[in-house]
Amino acid sequence: MSSVQGIGAVRSLLAASLGFLFAATDIVLLIFFQQEIAEALGVPLAQVRIAIGVGLLGSAVGGLVFAPLGDRYGRVRALGWSVALYSVATGLMSFVPSMGALFALRFIAGVGTGGEWSLGFAQVAEAWPSAGRGARGGLVTGMFNLGTFVAIALYHSGLSWRAAFALMFLPGLLGLWLRRQVPESAAFQAVGASRAVSSPLREVLGPAHRGLVARLTLLFALLNFGFYGFSTLFMQFLSAPVDQGGLALARADELPFHLVLNLSALLGVLTAGAASDRWGRRGAFTVWAGLGALAFAALSSLMDAPEASLALTLTFGLCCFAFGVNGIIGAWTPELFPTAVRATGPGLCQNLGKGVGGLAGPIVAGRLVDAHGYSVVFLGPALLFALCAAWVWTFPRVDGRALDQE
């Protein structure tokens, strides 16, 4: 790799990392402020949970829109469009007068974040050589956790929810500036000039890729159902009254759990990505998913007599660590598709899966917790992780393959 190529690769990594950081802040702010928003708008908490799902549904649309744009007009250009969209939409949420306006802006912001995932990983995967691709995928995914730290800081800063969302105008400016300095990948440029694929979306849904798309979409749906159902309800569990099965913690007392969540998840994605370079994508995924199944089963058992104990904190941390499987997926999924649809393929699968699983997860989990308590809700991800550990072996082995102009 020449010095010029090296600078471009580093800028590509920074661009994708910042995009992930800002997108995470956008998503997690709504989860943290859900109670305050419900009170300010005078609506039941369940409606704000639906808004969380609406944003994830919007991300499915974003994958359908932005990922094909990345395959047709370039990863970098489409990245700039996506970050501008979600930054403006999230910033405008600070002015919403009603749930209808919140739903609309949440959906639009989701469209923007939906383009971020596949475009960023396609750019990074093509800009760097194959050696160490898993570790870099884990690094980019880890930016989601750093973005969550930003959301935690805003949540505990004393700012109102409207002020916190207003600040989301700013990241888009930095992201757009950086993307002006990022070169398009050589693989895309080489294929782009003579590509025969006029419709990347039609191509990726064709017979050559249809089975892969179906299997990968299901994997993403299962993971997102577990993650968003669990994360939304665990935040509620921390503050819910004791007679409703919660811990009744004040906002300041929730901070240790928030820190454990992010530190564990950050460590999980970094180590999982690096492990996938050594053990293969499927092998590392199975180890992390198996750990998740055990950790969530243990967490469910602690719900019989919940208290803010060391055992609860450590078990919660292991559950978050297990979601490090996302550090493997970012490097692995671009390897499954050829250059001409490298953004569209993963983007379609990830965002459809996130839209369906992320929309259903908080709603189903909310109904289950009302009917059966937190122990049943937290047993769900254990079963999903066990299923995913087996499902990943239905995919071909593509570990670290060269991403040329095929």
Rosetta blueprint (number, residue, H / E / L):
1 M L
2 S L
3 S H
4 V H
5 Q H
6 G H
7 I H
8 G H
9 A H
10 V H
11 R H
12 S H
13 L H
14 L H
15 A H
16 A H
17 S H
18 L H
19 G H
20 F H
21 L H
22 F H
23 A H
24 A H
25 T H
26 D H
27 I H
28 V H
29 L H
30 L H
31 I H
32 F H
33 F L
34 Q H
35 Q H
36 E H
37 I H
38 A H
39 E H
40 A H
41 L H
42 G L
43 V L
44 P L
45 L H
46 A H
47 Q H
48 V H
49 R H
50 I H
51 A H
52 I H
53 G H
54 V H
55 G H
56 L H
57 L H
58 G H
59 S H
60 A H
61 V H
62 G H
63 G H
64 L H
65 V H
66 F H
67 A H
68 P H
69 L H
70 G H
71 D H
72 R H
73 Y H
74 G L
75 R H
76 V H
77 R H
78 A H
79 L H
80 G H
81 W H
82 S H
83 V H
84 A H
85 L H
86 Y H
87 S H
88 V H
89 A H
90 T H
91 G H
92 L H
93 M H
94 S H
95 F H
96 V L
97 P L
98 S L
99 M H
100 G H
101 A H
102 L H
103 F H
104 A H
105 L H
106 R H
107 F H
108 I H
109 A H
110 G H
111 V H
112 G H
113 T H
114 G H
115 G H
116 E H
117 W H
118 S H
119 L H
120 G H
121 F H
122 A H
123 Q H
124 V H
125 A H
126 E H
127 A H
128 W L
129 P L
130 S L
131 A L
132 G L
133 R H
134 G H
135 A H
136 R H
137 G H
138 G H
139 L H
140 V H
141 T H
142 G H
143 M H
144 F H
145 N H
146 L H
147 G H
148 T H
149 F H
150 V H
151 A H
152 I H
153 A H
154 L H
155 Y H
156 H L
157 S L
158 G L
159 L L
160 S L
161 W H
162 R H
163 A H
164 A H
165 F H
166 A H
167 L L
168 M L
169 F H
170 L H
171 P H
172 G H
173 L H
174 L H
175 G H
176 L H
177 W H
178 L H
179 R H
180 R L
181 Q L
182 V L
183 P L
184 E L
185 S L
186 A H
187 A H
188 F H
189 Q H
190 A H
191 V H
192 G H
193 A L
194 S L
195 R L
196 A L
197 V L
198 S L
199 S L
200 P H
201 L H
202 R H
203 E H
204 V H
205 L L
206 G L
207 P L
208 A L
209 H L
210 R H
211 G H
212 L H
213 V H
214 A H
215 R H
216 L H
217 T H
218 L H
219 L H
220 F H
221 A H
222 L H
223 L H
224 N H
225 F H
226 G H
227 F H
228 Y H
229 G H
230 F H
231 S H
232 T H
233 L H
234 F H
235 M H
236 Q H
237 F H
238 L H
239 S H
240 A L
241 P L
242 V H
243 D H
244 Q H
245 G L
246 G L
247 L L
248 A L
249 L L
250 A L
251 R H
252 A H
253 D H
254 E H
255 L H
256 P H
257 F H
258 H H
259 L H
260 V H
261 L H
262 N H
263 L H
264 S H
265 A H
266 L H
267 L H
268 G H
269 V H
270 L H
271 T H
272 A H
273 G H
274 A H
275 A H
276 S H
277 D H
278 R H
279 W H
280 G L
281 R H
282 R H
283 G H
284 A H
285 F H
286 T H
287 V H
288 W H
289 A H
290 G H
291 L H
292 G H
293 A H
294 L H
295 A H
296 F H
297 A H
298 A H
299 L H
300 S H
301 S H
302 L H
303 M L
304 D L
305 A L
306 P L
307 E L
308 A L
309 S L
310 L H
311 A H
312 L H
313 T H
314 L H
315 T H
316 F H
317 G H
318 L H
319 C H
320 C H
321 F H
322 A H
323 F H
324 G H
325 V H
326 N H
327 G H
328 I H
329 I H
330 G H
331 A H
332 W H
333 T H
334 P H
335 E H
336 L L
337 F L
338 P L
339 T H
340 A H
341 V H
342 R L
343 A L
344 T H
345 G H
346 P H
347 G H
348 L H
349 C H
350 Q H
351 N H
352 L H
353 G H
354 K H
355 G H
356 V H
357 G H
358 G H
359 L H
360 A H
361 G H
362 P H
363 I H
364 V H
365 A H
366 G H
367 R H
368 L H
369 V H
370 D H
371 A H
372 H H
373 G L
374 Y H
375 S H
376 V H
377 V H
378 F H
379 L H
380 G H
381 P H
382 A H
383 L H
384 L H
385 F H
386 A H
387 L H
388 C H
389 A H
390 A H
391 W H
392 V H
393 W H
394 T H
395 F L
396 P L
397 R L
398 V L
399 D L
400 G L
401 R L
402 A L
403 L L
404 D L
405 Q L
406 E L
